[in-house]
Amino acid sequence: MSELTPPTNLIRVHVLLFGACREAAGSSELEFELTAPATVNAAFAALTQQLPQLAHYERSALFAVNEEHARPHQALRNGDTLAIFPPVSGG
C-alpha cells in the first residue's frame, strides 16, 4: 500500500454544528475522519475528544444525518453529513 493511499477503514464525515454547539466548538462546520464502522454516537464521542467543550451536550444533543433525523446508534458512511443541534426549548 502506498503512503498516499488512506486506509480503507477510514470514513470522512462533514460535520455541521448549530446554535450553542457551534459557539462551543468555535466553528460551524468541519471535516472529520472516523474508523469504520462508525455510528453517530461514536462520531460525537470522537468530536468531544478534540473539542471537549461539546461534552456539555452529550446527553441532550440532537442529530441529523444527510438532513434526516438520526438516533445515536445510526451508522455513518463515507461522505455523510452529520448535523449536531443543541436541545431546543420554547416557551
Order of alpha helices (4+ residues) and beta strands (2+ residues): beta-alpha-beta-beta-alpha-beta-beta-beta-beta
